[in-house]
Amino acid sequence: MTDSAVTVRAGARGDATRIAALHTASWRSAYAGIMPDSFLNGPLSADRLALWQQRLADNPSAAGLFVAECGPELVGFVYLIPRPDGRILLDNLHALPGRTRSGVGTLLFRRALRWAATEYPGCAVYLEVLQENKPAIAFYERHGGRRTDARLGRFEQGFELPEFEYTWTPPFSA
């Protein structure tokens, strides 16, 4: 799939380092003033690298992972996880800072929904978004997300932040 020289492909184990770097940059940009500065400016990079190395070691086929590239540059990624309750968690959707609002997120989001519909027909897709992340909330609502819950998100790094849950029920239309 391409759009303005952006190609979306299935992710691979070898993408862990680049995904971790983009994940770190995205969180530092999107969550500044929302997440604790001590985390964003401290151990975040090592934390994200450990997360992606572990995720891709546990999931060597990288099922549910899609990356967007513009030439050799990684400009976004999306990751979905089937959950025990029968739903699919869209756990990550990130565009490289500077590439937000460029269509990268929409390409990845649509690819994620197609994957979920093909691999897990009839299963709802949901995600959790921080309540203060207004640009992300606007994106999800533009793409048909329905707010289905509000709660306190607990981060393993030792802090809590209010979040919303958004859900897409099949058949999907993004």
N, CA and C atoms as an extended XYZ file, in Angstrom:
522
Properties=species:S:1:pos:R:3:atomname:S:1:resname:S:1:resid:I:1 pbc="F F F"
N         0.849       -1.162        0.000 N   MET     1
C         0.000        0.000        0.000 CA  MET     1
C         0.895        1.225        0.000 C   MET     1
N         0.655        2.183       -0.871 N   THR     2
C         1.460        3.402       -0.885 CA  THR     2
C         0.551        4.616       -0.956 C   THR     2
N         1.049        5.718       -0.453 N   ASP     3
C         0.355        6.990       -0.517 CA  ASP     3
C         1.412        8.062       -0.370 C   ASP     3
N         1.634        8.872       -1.414 N   SER     4
C         2.644        9.928       -1.389 CA  SER     4
C         4.003        9.380       -0.957 C   SER     4
N         4.416        8.282       -1.552 N   ALA     5
C         5.718        7.666       -1.303 CA  ALA     5
C         5.808        6.989        0.059 C   ALA     5
N         4.700        6.853        0.765 N   VAL     6
C         4.690        6.123        2.031 CA  VAL     6
C         4.210        4.704        1.736 C   VAL     6
N         4.992        3.741        2.169 N   THR     7
C         4.656        2.335        1.979 CA  THR     7
C         4.364        1.712        3.330 C   THR     7
N         3.297        0.924        3.414 N   VAL     8
C         2.965        0.193        4.637 CA  VAL     8
C         3.241       -1.280        4.380 C   VAL     8
N         3.996       -1.879        5.296 N   ARG     9
C         4.315       -3.305        5.182 CA  ARG     9
C         4.190       -3.957        6.550 C   ARG     9
N         4.132       -5.290        6.537 N   ALA    10
C         4.145       -6.033        7.793 CA  ALA    10
C         5.470       -5.773        8.499 C   ALA    10
N         5.406       -5.624        9.793 N   GLY    11
C         6.618       -5.415       10.574 CA  GLY    11
C         7.387       -6.718       10.725 C   GLY    11
N         8.606       -6.607       11.211 N   ALA    12
C         9.485       -7.765       11.391 CA  ALA    12
C        10.313       -7.578       12.658 C   ALA    12
N        10.878       -8.676       13.134 N   ARG    13
C        11.698       -8.627       14.352 CA  ARG    13
C        12.811       -7.595       14.243 C   ARG    13
N        13.387       -7.458       13.066 N   GLY    14
C        14.481       -6.526       12.875 CA  GLY    14
C        14.090       -5.062       12.964 C   GLY    14
N        12.799       -4.785       13.085 N   ASP    15
C        12.326       -3.398       13.178 CA  ASP    15
C        12.320       -2.859       14.606 C   ASP    15
N        12.630       -3.695       15.590 N   ALA    16
C        12.472       -3.313       17.000 CA  ALA    16
C        13.181       -2.013       17.366 C   ALA    16
N        14.415       -1.848       16.963 N   THR    17
C        15.182       -0.655       17.355 CA  THR    17
C        14.583        0.606       16.742 C   THR    17
N        14.211        0.551       15.469 N   ARG    18
C        13.621        1.732       14.814 CA  ARG    18
C        12.242        2.037       15.376 C   ARG    18
N        11.462        1.006       15.673 N   ILE    19
C        10.138        1.222       16.269 CA  ILE    19
C        10.290        1.863       17.643 C   ILE    19
N        11.213        1.359       18.451 N   ALA    20
C        11.432        1.915       19.795 CA  ALA    20
C        11.829        3.380       19.724 C   ALA    20
N        12.679        3.740       18.778 N   ALA    21
C        13.105        5.140       18.634 CA  ALA    21
C        11.926        6.024       18.229 C   ALA    21
N        11.105        5.557       17.289 N   LEU    22
C         9.933        6.343       16.876 CA  LEU    22
C         8.925        6.423       18.013 C   LEU    22
N         8.708        5.321       18.724 N   HIS    23
C         7.787        5.295       19.861 CA  HIS    23
C         8.222        6.325       20.910 C   HIS    23
N         9.507        6.362       21.197 N   THR    24
C        10.053        7.318       22.161 CA  THR    24
C         9.819        8.756       21.689 C   THR    24
N        10.151        9.039       20.442 N   ALA    25
C         9.972       10.393       19.903 CA  ALA    25
C         8.502       10.795       19.927 C   ALA    25
N         7.628        9.878       19.581 N   SER    26
C         6.195       10.163       19.565 CA  SER    26
C         5.686       10.476       20.967 C   SER    26
N         6.047        9.648       21.948 N   TRP    27
C         5.601        9.904       23.317 CA  TRP    27
C         6.155       11.220       23.844 C   TRP    27
N         7.411       11.514       23.559 N   ARG    28
C         7.993       12.770       24.055 CA  ARG    28
C         7.278       13.974       23.462 C   ARG    28
N         6.838       13.854       22.234 N   SER    29
C         6.119       14.944       21.579 CA  SER    29
C         4.664       15.019       22.042 C   SER    29
N         3.950       13.903       21.956 N   ALA    30
C         2.505       13.895       22.237 CA  ALA    30
C         2.181       14.013       23.722 C   ALA    30
N         3.042       13.491       24.586 N   TYR    31
C         2.715       13.418       26.008 CA  TYR    31
C         3.450       14.429       26.872 C   TYR    31
N         4.161       15.372       26.239 N   ALA    32
C         4.816       16.436       27.013 CA  ALA    32
C         3.742       17.198       27.783 C   ALA    32
N         3.952       17.343       29.085 N   GLY    33
C         2.981       18.027       29.926 CA  GLY    33
C         1.844       17.125       30.378 C   GLY    33
N         1.811       15.882       29.892 N   ILE    34
C         0.773       14.923       30.291 CA  ILE    34
C         1.394       13.831       31.163 C   ILE    34
N         2.428       13.190       30.642 N   MET    35
C         3.166       12.183       31.421 CA  MET    35
C         4.258       12.891       32.216 C   MET    35
N         4.707       12.285       33.296 N   PRO    36
C         5.762       12.920       34.100 CA  PRO    36
C         7.027       13.185       33.277 C   PRO    36
N         7.551       14.407       33.400 N   ASP    37
C         8.797       14.757       32.708 CA  ASP    37
C         9.937       13.825       33.100 C   ASP    37
N         9.949       13.389       34.361 N   SER    38
C        11.028       12.512       34.828 CA  SER    38
C        11.039       11.197       34.048 C   SER    38
N         9.882       10.748       33.569 N   PHE    39
C         9.825        9.531       32.755 CA  PHE    39
C        10.144        9.837       31.297 C   PHE    39
N         9.497       10.865       30.746 N   LEU    40
C         9.705       11.189       29.332 CA  LEU    40
C        11.147       11.558       29.028 C   LEU    40
N        11.787       12.279       29.934 N   ASN    41
C        13.156       12.731       29.704 CA  ASN    41
C        14.188       11.833       30.372 C   ASN    41
N        13.711       10.754       30.985 N   GLY    42
C        14.606        9.833       31.671 CA  GLY    42
C        14.676        8.500       30.958 C   GLY    42
N        14.074        7.479       31.576 N   PRO    43
C        14.266        6.108       31.085 CA  PRO    43
C        13.382        5.707       29.904 C   PRO    43
N        12.676        6.634       29.305 N   LEU    44
C        11.717        6.271       28.258 CA  LEU    44
C        12.358        5.511       27.105 C   LEU    44
N        13.484        5.972       26.609 N   SER    45
C        14.115        5.331       25.454 CA  SER    45
C        14.479        3.876       25.756 C   SER    45
N        15.105        3.625       26.874 N   ALA    46
C        15.467        2.256       27.259 CA  ALA    46
C        14.213        1.424       27.511 C   ALA    46
N        13.195        2.046       28.095 N   ASP    47
C        11.929        1.369       28.375 CA  ASP    47
C        11.263        0.901       27.082 C   ASP    47
N        11.203        1.774       26.098 N   ARG    48
C        10.556        1.423       24.818 CA  ARG    48
C        11.372        0.374       24.069 C   ARG    48
N        12.705        0.465       24.115 N   LEU    49
C        13.536       -0.534       23.442 CA  LEU    49
C        13.326       -1.908       24.078 C   LEU    49
N        13.307       -1.975       25.389 N   ALA    50
C        13.072       -3.253       26.072 CA  ALA    50
C        11.689       -3.795       25.722 C   ALA    50
N        10.695       -2.918       25.679 N   LEU    51
C         9.332       -3.338       25.328 CA  LEU    51
C         9.299       -3.982       23.949 C   LEU    51
N         9.882       -3.319       22.951 N   TRP    52
C         9.804       -3.823       21.576 CA  TRP    52
C        10.682       -5.049       21.363 C   TRP    52
N        11.807       -5.111       22.012 N   GLN    53
C        12.620       -6.324       21.915 CA  GLN    53
C        11.862       -7.513       22.498 C   GLN    53
N        11.196       -7.302       23.635 N   GLN    54
C        10.437       -8.381       24.276 CA  GLN    54
C         9.214       -8.754       23.448 C   GLN    54
N         8.466       -7.757       22.984 N   ARG    55
C         7.275       -8.050       22.180 CA  ARG    55
C         7.623       -8.882       20.950 C   ARG    55
N         8.700       -8.520       20.277 N   LEU    56
C         9.038       -9.218       19.040 CA  LEU    56
C         9.764      -10.540       19.308 C   LEU    56
N        10.320      -10.714       20.488 N   ALA    57
C        10.846      -12.031       20.870 CA  ALA    57
C         9.680      -12.970       21.173 C   ALA    57
N         8.641      -12.443       21.825 N   ASP    58
C         7.456      -13.240       22.158 CA  ASP    58
C         6.582      -13.509       20.939 C   ASP    58
N         6.686      -12.662       19.926 N   ASN    59
C         5.851      -12.735       18.724 CA  ASN    59
C         6.776      -12.691       17.509 C   ASN    59
N         7.562      -13.756       17.284 N   PRO    60
C         8.594      -13.705       16.244 CA  PRO    60
C         8.056      -13.447       14.836 C   PRO    60
N         6.792      -13.759       14.579 N   SER    61
C         6.246      -13.477       13.251 CA  SER    61
C         5.823      -12.020       13.129 C   SER    61
N         5.828      -11.283       14.249 N   ALA    62
C         5.410       -9.879       14.293 CA  ALA    62
C         3.967       -9.719       13.823 C   ALA    62
N         3.123      -10.717       14.084 N   ALA    63
C         1.708      -10.639       13.709 CA  ALA    63
C         1.069       -9.419       14.357 C   ALA    63
N         0.314       -8.670       13.567 N   GLY    64
C        -0.370       -7.485       14.065 CA  GLY    64
C         0.480       -6.229       14.075 C   GLY    64
N         1.686       -6.301       13.561 N   LEU    65
C         2.579       -5.142       13.508 CA  LEU    65
C         2.742       -4.697       12.059 C   LEU    65
N         2.502       -3.416       11.816 N   PHE    66
C         2.666       -2.840       10.487 CA  PHE    66
C         3.450       -1.541       10.618 C   PHE    66
N         4.374       -1.341        9.686 N   VAL    67
C         5.203       -0.145        9.706 CA  VAL    67
C         5.000        0.647        8.424 C   VAL    67
N         5.117        1.951        8.554 N   ALA    68
C         5.032        2.862        7.409 CA  ALA    68
C         6.415        3.438        7.179 C   ALA    68
N         6.855        3.384        5.928 N   GLU    69
C         8.168        3.898        5.565 CA  GLU    69
C         8.042        4.859        4.394 C   GLU    69
N         8.885        5.845        4.417 N   CYS    70
C         9.032        6.764        3.287 CA  CYS    70
C        10.501        6.636        2.894 C   CYS    70
N        10.737        5.875        1.829 N   GLY    71
C        12.116        5.505        1.511 CA  GLY    71
C        12.647        4.660        2.649 C   GLY    71
N        13.843        4.960        3.133 N   PRO    72
C        14.401        4.159        4.230 CA  PRO    72
C        13.923        4.605        5.622 C   PRO    72
N        13.192        5.727        5.690 N   GLU    73
C        12.795        6.288        6.986 CA  GLU    73
C        11.509        5.661        7.502 C   GLU    73
N        11.527        5.222        8.747 N   LEU    74
C        10.326        4.755        9.427 CA  LEU    74
C         9.523        5.987        9.834 C   LEU    74
N         8.293        6.095        9.354 N   VAL    75
C         7.479        7.283        9.642 CA  VAL    75
C         6.249        6.963       10.479 C   VAL    75
N         6.028        5.674       10.787 N   GLY    76
C         4.900        5.324       11.635 CA  GLY    76
C         4.813        3.827       11.836 C   GLY    76
N         3.998        3.430       12.821 N   PHE    77
C         3.730        2.011       13.040 CA  PHE    77
C         2.421        1.846       13.795 C   PHE    77
N         1.855        0.651       13.668 N   VAL    78
C         0.651        0.281       14.392 CA  VAL    78
C         0.838       -1.152       14.881 C   VAL    78
N         0.305       -1.450       16.074 N   TYR    79
C         0.447       -2.782       16.647 CA  TYR    79
C        -0.865       -3.180       17.304 C   TYR    79
N        -1.334       -4.364       16.955 N   LEU    80
C        -2.588       -4.900       17.488 CA  LEU    80
C        -2.327       -6.192       18.238 C   LEU    80
N        -3.089       -6.405       19.310 N   ILE    81
C        -2.917       -7.585       20.156 CA  ILE    81
C        -4.288       -8.217       20.402 C   ILE    81
N        -4.484       -9.471       20.010 N   PRO    82
C        -5.732      -10.163       20.375 CA  PRO    82
C        -5.785      -10.340       21.894 C   PRO    82
N        -6.945      -10.054       22.477 N   ARG    83
C        -7.101      -10.128       23.927 CA  ARG    83
C        -7.971      -11.317       24.317 C   ARG    83
N        -7.837      -11.793       25.539 N   PRO    84
C        -8.623      -12.954       25.996 CA  PRO    84
C       -10.140      -12.722       25.950 C   PRO    84
N       -10.578      -11.463       26.004 N   ASP    85
C       -12.027      -11.194       25.982 CA  ASP    85
C       -12.615      -11.249       24.569 C   ASP    85
N       -11.792      -11.614       23.560 N   GLY    86
C       -12.287      -11.744       22.196 CA  GLY    86
C       -12.171      -10.472       21.377 C   GLY    86
N       -11.701       -9.395       21.994 N   ARG    87
C       -11.507       -8.151       21.253 CA  ARG    87
C       -10.058       -8.041       20.825 C   ARG    87
N        -9.790       -7.068       19.947 N   ILE    88
C        -8.438       -6.801       19.475 CA  ILE    88
C        -8.028       -5.429       20.009 C   ILE    88
N        -6.939       -5.390       20.767 N   LEU    89
C        -6.423       -4.134       21.303 CA  LEU    89
C        -5.505       -3.488       20.278 C   LEU    89
N        -5.856       -2.300       19.838 N   LEU    90
C        -4.957       -1.491       19.020 CA  LEU    90
C        -4.070       -0.778       20.043 C   LEU    90
N        -2.934       -1.389       20.333 N   ASP    91
C        -2.107       -0.947       21.443 CA  ASP    91
C        -1.219        0.233       21.103 C   ASP    91
N        -0.841        0.349       19.853 N   ASN    92
C         0.012        1.462       19.442 CA  ASN    92
C        -0.373        1.918       18.049 C   ASN    92
N        -0.437        3.221       17.874 N   LEU    93
C        -0.566        3.850       16.552 CA  LEU    93
C         0.201        5.155       16.657 C   LEU    93
N         1.357        5.207       15.994 N   HIS    94
C         2.228        6.367       16.113 CA  HIS    94
C         2.745        6.803       14.756 C   HIS    94
N         2.766        8.109       14.558 N   ALA    95
C         3.432        8.706       13.400 CA  ALA    95
C         4.628        9.493       13.927 C   ALA    95
N         5.663        9.516       13.143 N   LEU    96
C         6.860       10.273       13.499 CA  LEU    96
C         6.483       11.738       13.710 C   LEU    96
N         6.929       12.368       14.807 N   PRO    97
C         6.661       13.798       14.958 CA  PRO    97
C         7.129       14.536       13.702 C   PRO    97
N         6.288       15.425       13.239 N   GLY    98
C         6.547       16.116       11.979 CA  GLY    98
C         5.799       15.466       10.824 C   GLY    98
N         5.349       14.216       11.024 N   ARG    99
C         4.565       13.509       10.005 CA  ARG    99
C         3.116       13.323       10.449 C   ARG    99
N         2.773       13.835       11.636 N   THR   100
C         1.379       13.757       12.059 CA  THR   100
C         0.551       14.645       11.132 C   THR   100
N        -0.694       14.288       10.954 N   ARG   101
C        -1.639       15.004       10.083 CA  ARG   101
C        -1.193       14.966        8.612 C   ARG   101
N        -0.387       13.943        8.259 N   SER   102
C         0.080       13.811        6.887 CA  SER   102
C        -0.580       12.638        6.164 C   SER   102
N        -1.417       11.890        6.862 N   GLY   103
C        -2.067       10.720        6.287 CA  GLY   103
C        -1.440        9.406        6.711 C   GLY   103
N        -0.276        9.454        7.345 N   VAL   104
C         0.399        8.233        7.789 CA  VAL   104
C        -0.475        7.468        8.784 C   VAL   104
N        -1.021        8.166        9.763 N   GLY   105
C        -1.864        7.513       10.765 CA  GLY   105
C        -3.091        6.870       10.152 C   GLY   105
N        -3.705        7.556        9.194 N   THR   106
C        -4.885        7.005        8.531 CA  THR   106
C        -4.529        5.749        7.744 C   THR   106
N        -3.412        5.758        7.021 N   LEU   107
C        -2.974        4.560        6.291 CA  LEU   107
C        -2.794        3.384        7.247 C   LEU   107
N        -2.114        3.619        8.343 N   LEU   108
C        -1.852        2.562        9.311 CA  LEU   108
C        -3.138        2.094        9.989 C   LEU   108
N        -4.000        3.024       10.339 N   PHE   109
C        -5.251        2.673       11.000 CA  PHE   109
C        -6.114        1.803       10.086 C   PHE   109
N        -6.236        2.180        8.843 N   ARG   110
C        -7.026        1.386        7.898 CA  ARG   110
C        -6.424       -0.004        7.702 C   ARG   110
N        -5.103       -0.068        7.636 N   ARG   111
C        -4.441       -1.373        7.503 CA  ARG   111
C        -4.703       -2.231        8.724 C   ARG   111
N        -4.691       -1.630        9.902 N   ALA   112
C        -4.962       -2.351       11.139 CA  ALA   112
C        -6.371       -2.930       11.143 C   ALA   112
N        -7.350       -2.150       10.733 N   LEU   113
C        -8.730       -2.644       10.712 CA  LEU   113
C        -8.897       -3.768        9.696 C   LEU   113
N        -8.243       -3.650        8.546 N   ARG   114
C        -8.312       -4.733        7.550 CA  ARG   114
C        -7.705       -6.024        8.105 C   ARG   114
N        -6.570       -5.896        8.791 N   TRP   115
C        -5.936       -7.065        9.390 CA  TRP   115
C        -6.863       -7.706       10.413 C   TRP   115
N        -7.450       -6.893       11.291 N   ALA   116
C        -8.351       -7.420       12.316 CA  ALA   116
C        -9.546       -8.125       11.677 C   ALA   116
N       -10.123       -7.518       10.644 N   ALA   117
C       -11.283       -8.112        9.982 CA  ALA   117
C       -10.930       -9.432        9.304 C   ALA   117
N        -9.728       -9.540        8.776 N   THR   118
C        -9.296      -10.757        8.084 CA  THR   118
C        -8.885      -11.847        9.072 C   THR   118
N        -8.076      -11.486       10.049 N   GLU   119
C        -7.530      -12.468       10.989 CA  GLU   119
C        -8.490      -12.839       12.115 C   GLU   119
N        -9.356      -11.909       12.487 N   TYR   120
C       -10.282      -12.106       13.608 CA  TYR   120
C       -11.667      -11.589       13.225 C   TYR   120
N       -12.294      -12.210       12.216 N   PRO   121
C       -13.582      -11.716       11.738 CA  PRO   121
C       -14.617      -11.649       12.868 C   PRO   121
N       -15.349      -10.555       12.866 N   GLY   122
C       -16.405      -10.364       13.845 CA  GLY   122
C       -15.951       -9.800       15.176 C   GLY   122
N       -14.649       -9.641       15.379 N   CYS   123
C       -14.138       -9.130       16.655 CA  CYS   123
C       -14.017       -7.610       16.629 C   CYS   123
N       -14.422       -6.987       17.716 N   ALA   124
C       -14.291       -5.538       17.853 CA  ALA   124
C       -12.826       -5.174       18.064 C   ALA   124
N       -12.467       -3.971       17.633 N   VAL   125
C       -11.144       -3.397       17.870 CA  VAL   125
C       -11.337       -2.250       18.854 C   VAL   125
N       -10.468       -2.166       19.845 N   TYR   126
C       -10.555       -1.065       20.802 CA  TYR   126
C        -9.157       -0.541       21.106 C   TYR   126
N        -9.115        0.625       21.713 N   LEU   127
C        -7.863        1.210       22.156 CA  LEU   127
C        -8.109        2.060       23.377 C   LEU   127
N        -7.019        2.398       24.037 N   GLU   128
C        -7.056        3.286       25.193 CA  GLU   128
C        -6.244        4.517       24.841 C   GLU   128
N        -6.789        5.688       25.142 N   VAL   129
C        -6.131        6.950       24.812 CA  VAL   129
C        -6.203        7.857       26.037 C   VAL   129
N        -5.113        8.533       26.327 N   LEU   130
C        -5.114        9.450       27.470 CA  LEU   130
C        -6.114       10.572       27.226 C   LEU   130
N        -6.879       10.903       28.251 N   GLN   131
C        -7.925       11.922       28.121 CA  GLN   131
C        -7.372       13.275       27.711 C   GLN   131
N        -6.143       13.555       28.063 N   GLU   132
C        -5.544       14.850       27.703 CA  GLU   132
C        -4.954       14.859       26.299 C   GLU   132
N        -4.950       13.737       25.610 N   ASN   133
C        -4.387       13.663       24.262 CA  ASN   133
C        -5.480       14.034       23.252 C   ASN   133
N        -5.818       15.311       23.214 N   LYS   134
C        -6.927       15.807       22.383 CA  LYS   134
C        -6.729       15.545       20.886 C   LYS   134
N        -5.523       15.703       20.320 N   PRO   135
C        -5.364       15.404       18.894 CA  PRO   135
C        -5.665       13.944       18.565 C   PRO   135
N        -5.231       13.022       19.414 N   ALA   136
C        -5.504       11.600       19.164 CA  ALA   136
C        -6.999       11.314       19.279 C   ALA   136
N        -7.653       11.890       20.275 N   ILE   137
C        -9.093       11.691       20.438 CA  ILE   137
C        -9.833       12.192       19.205 C   ILE   137
N        -9.462       13.349       18.711 N   ALA   138
C       -10.101       13.885       17.503 CA  ALA   138
C        -9.883       12.946       16.319 C   ALA   138
N        -8.683       12.397       16.177 N   PHE   139
C        -8.378       11.449       15.095 CA  PHE   139
C        -9.284       10.227       15.202 C   PHE   139
N        -9.376        9.636       16.384 N   TYR   140
C       -10.177        8.419       16.550 CA  TYR   140
C       -11.658        8.691       16.312 C   TYR   140
N       -12.137        9.827       16.745 N   GLU   141
C       -13.541       10.160       16.508 CA  GLU   141
C       -13.812       10.413       15.027 C   GLU   141
N       -12.876       11.059       14.323 N   ARG   142
C       -13.012       11.244       12.867 CA  ARG   142
C       -13.064        9.917       12.133 C   ARG   142
N       -12.406        8.912       12.696 N   HIS   143
C       -12.349        7.603       12.067 CA  HIS   143
C       -13.387        6.637       12.636 C   HIS   143
N       -14.438        7.174       13.215 N   GLY   144
C       -15.585        6.357       13.615 CA  GLY   144
C       -15.499        5.686       14.962 C   GLY   144
N       -14.516        6.033       15.770 N   GLY   145
C       -14.418        5.437       17.101 CA  GLY   145
C       -15.559        5.894       17.992 C   GLY   145
N       -16.051        4.976       18.789 N   ARG   146
C       -17.129        5.261       19.736 CA  ARG   146
C       -16.563        5.109       21.141 C   ARG   146
N       -16.694        6.159       21.956 N   ARG   147
C       -16.183        6.106       23.324 CA  ARG   147
C       -17.022        5.108       24.112 C   ARG   147
N       -16.339        4.101       24.679 N   THR   148
C       -17.046        3.036       25.381 CA  THR   148
C       -16.682        2.922       26.857 C   THR   148
N       -15.718        3.699       27.319 N   ASP   149
C       -15.360        3.639       28.737 CA  ASP   149
C       -14.455        4.818       29.080 C   ASP   149
N       -14.419        5.145       30.352 N   ALA   150
C       -13.479        6.124       30.915 CA  ALA   150
C       -12.965        5.511       32.206 C   ALA   150
N       -11.658        5.597       32.419 N   ARG   151
C       -11.068        4.971       33.598 CA  ARG   151
C        -9.707        5.598       33.888 C   ARG   151
N        -9.096        5.113       34.931 N   LEU   152
C        -7.753        5.542       35.287 CA  LEU   152
C        -6.772        4.510       34.739 C   LEU   152
N        -5.877        4.943       33.869 N   GLY   153
C        -4.863        4.056       33.322 CA  GLY   153
C        -3.685        3.972       34.266 C   GLY   153
N        -3.255        2.765       34.550 N   ARG   154
C        -2.117        2.540       35.444 CA  ARG   154
C        -0.912        2.125       34.615 C   ARG   154
N         0.159        2.865       34.756 N   PHE   155
C         1.387        2.594       34.016 CA  PHE   155
C         2.362        1.864       34.924 C   PHE   155
N         3.007        0.850       34.365 N   GLU   156
C         3.934        0.042       35.167 CA  GLU   156
C         5.109        0.861       35.672 C   GLU   156
N         5.312        2.047       35.113 N   GLN   157
C         6.405        2.916       35.551 CA  GLN   157
C         6.053        3.681       36.826 C   GLN   157
N         4.817        3.469       37.343 N   GLY   158
C         4.473        4.016       38.650 CA  GLY   158
C         3.600        5.253       38.655 C   GLY   158
N         2.894        5.533       37.583 N   PHE   159
C         1.978        6.675       37.595 CA  PHE   159
C         0.646        6.264       36.979 C   PHE   159
N        -0.370        7.091       37.235 N   GLU   160
C        -1.725        6.845       36.733 CA  GLU   160
C        -2.215        8.088       36.023 C   GLU   160
N        -2.964        7.884       34.932 N   LEU   161
C        -3.524        8.998       34.168 CA  LEU   161
C        -4.914        8.614       33.666 C   LEU   161
N        -5.843        9.570       33.639 N   PRO   162
C        -7.172        9.248       33.122 CA  PRO   162
C        -7.136        8.958       31.632 C   PRO   162
N        -7.906        7.940       31.228 N   GLU   163
C        -7.941        7.553       29.822 CA  GLU   163
C        -9.374        7.222       29.397 C   GLU   163
N        -9.566        7.240       28.088 N   PHE   164
C       -10.814        6.797       27.477 CA  PHE   164
C       -10.542        5.524       26.704 C   PHE   164
N       -11.590        4.735       26.545 N   GLU   165
C       -11.554        3.596       25.636 CA  GLU   165
C       -12.430        3.948       24.441 C   GLU   165
N       -11.931        3.658       23.243 N   TYR   166
C       -12.695        3.810       22.005 CA  TYR   166
C       -12.796        2.461       21.334 C   TYR   166
N       -13.957        2.186       20.715 N   THR   167
C       -14.209        0.885       20.107 CA  THR   167
C       -14.745        1.047       18.700 C   THR   167
N       -14.324        0.103       17.833 N   TRP   168
C       -14.844       -0.034       16.471 CA  TRP   168
C       -15.428       -1.436       16.390 C   TRP   168
N       -16.705       -1.515       15.965 N   THR   169
C       -17.389       -2.782       15.864 CA  THR   169
C       -17.532       -3.155       14.389 C   THR   169
N       -17.253       -4.410       14.045 N   PRO   170
C       -17.379       -4.808       12.636 CA  PRO   170
C       -18.830       -4.741       12.173 C   PRO   170
N       -19.061       -4.502       10.899 N   PRO   171
C       -18.058       -4.264        9.866 CA  PRO   171
C       -17.452       -2.886       10.026 C   PRO   171
N       -16.148       -2.791        9.783 N   PHE   172
C       -15.409       -1.555        9.997 CA  PHE   172
C       -15.572       -0.620        8.815 C   PHE   172
N       -15.601        0.673        9.154 N   SER   173
C       -15.519        1.710        8.122 CA  SER   173
C       -14.685        2.835        8.714 C   SER   173
N       -13.490        2.948        8.232 N   ALA   174
C       -12.584        3.972        8.766 CA  ALA   174
C       -12.496        5.051        7.756 C   ALA   174
